[in-house]
Amino acid sequence: MKSPALLMELLRWLSAARQMLVVFLCVALTASALGVAWAAHVTRSQYRDLQALEKEHDDLEHEYEKLLLEQSAWANYNRVDQLARQHLSMTAATDDKLVILR
């Protein structure tokens, strides 16, 4: 007589264990889905930030190129020579005014 009662108790325990397994799997599935959604959100956010930084980098590169061109225009030898002659009354040194140090 104890066998059928023991069998029923074992079936109840297995049923409860199965229910707990189902609940656990549902919780794990929900957590996994939320994790995937969160990871996608973070990835999109970081990609947007990366694109903004790349645009800023390109803008700075363009500005740097413009500044290099402007610097080369201001430092042109002919322009410096012309300004030295006009504003500072400078002339090229003659051979008798050159001093060579050794």
C-alpha positions in Angstrom: 0.0 0.0 0.0 2.8 2.3 0.5 3.9 1.9 -3.1 1.0 3.8 -4.6 1.3 6.6 -2.1 5.0 6.9 -2.7 4.4 6.9 -6.4 1.8 9.7 -6.1 4.2 11.7 -3.9 7.0 11.2 -6.5 4.7 12.4 -9.3 3.6 15.5 -7.3 7.3 16.3 -6.7 8.2 15.8 -10.4 5.2 18.0 -11.3 6.3 20.7 -8.9 9.9 20.5 -10.2 8.7 20.7 -13.8 6.6 23.8 -12.9 9.6 25.4 -11.2 11.7 24.6 -14.3 9.1 26.2 -16.5 9.0 29.3 -14.3 12.8 29.5 -14.3 13.1 29.2 -18.0 10.4 31.9 -18.5 12.4 34.2 -16.2 15.6 33.4 -18.0 14.0 34.0 -21.4 12.6 37.4 -20.3 16.0 38.4 -18.9 17.7 37.4 -22.1 15.3 39.3 -24.2 15.7 42.4 -22.1 19.5 42.0 -22.3 19.4 41.9 -26.1 17.2 45.0 -26.3 19.5 46.9 -23.9 22.6 45.8 -25.8 21.0 47.0 -29.1 20.2 50.3 -27.5 23.7 50.8 -26.2 25.2 49.8 -29.5 23.1 52.3 -31.4 23.9 55.0 -28.9 27.6 54.4 -29.2 27.5 54.2 -33.0 25.7 57.6 -33.0 28.4 59.1 -30.7 31.1 57.6 -33.0 29.6 59.2 -36.1 29.4 62.6 -34.3 33.1 62.3 -33.3 34.1 61.3 -36.8 32.3 64.3 -38.2 34.0 66.6 -35.7 37.4 65.0 -36.6 36.7 65.7 -40.3 35.7 69.3 -39.6 38.9 69.8 -37.6 41.0 68.2 -40.4 39.4 70.6 -42.9 40.1 73.6 -40.6 43.7 72.5 -40.2 44.2 72.2 -43.9 42.8 75.7 -44.4 45.1 77.1 -41.6 48.2 75.4 -43.3 47.3 77.1 -46.6 46.9 80.4 -44.8 50.2 80.0 -43.0 52.0 79.2 -46.2 50.5 82.3 -47.8 51.5 84.6 -45.0 55.0 83.1 -44.8 55.7 83.3 -48.5 59.3 84.6 -49.1 58.3 87.2 -51.6 55.6 88.6 -49.3 58.0 88.8 -46.3 60.7 90.4 -48.5 58.2 93.0 -49.8 57.0 93.8 -46.3 60.5 94.2 -45.0 61.4 96.6 -47.8 58.2 98.7 -47.5 57.6 98.9 -43.8 61.0 98.4 -42.3 63.1 99.9 -45.1 65.3 96.8 -45.1 67.6 96.0 -48.0 69.7 93.0 -48.9 73.2 93.2 -47.4 76.0 94.0 -49.8 79.2 92.0 -49.9 81.3 94.5 -48.0 78.8 94.4 -45.1 78.8 90.6 -44.8 80.8 89.1 -41.9 81.6 85.4 -42.0 82.5 83.7 -38.7 84.5 80.6 -38.6 
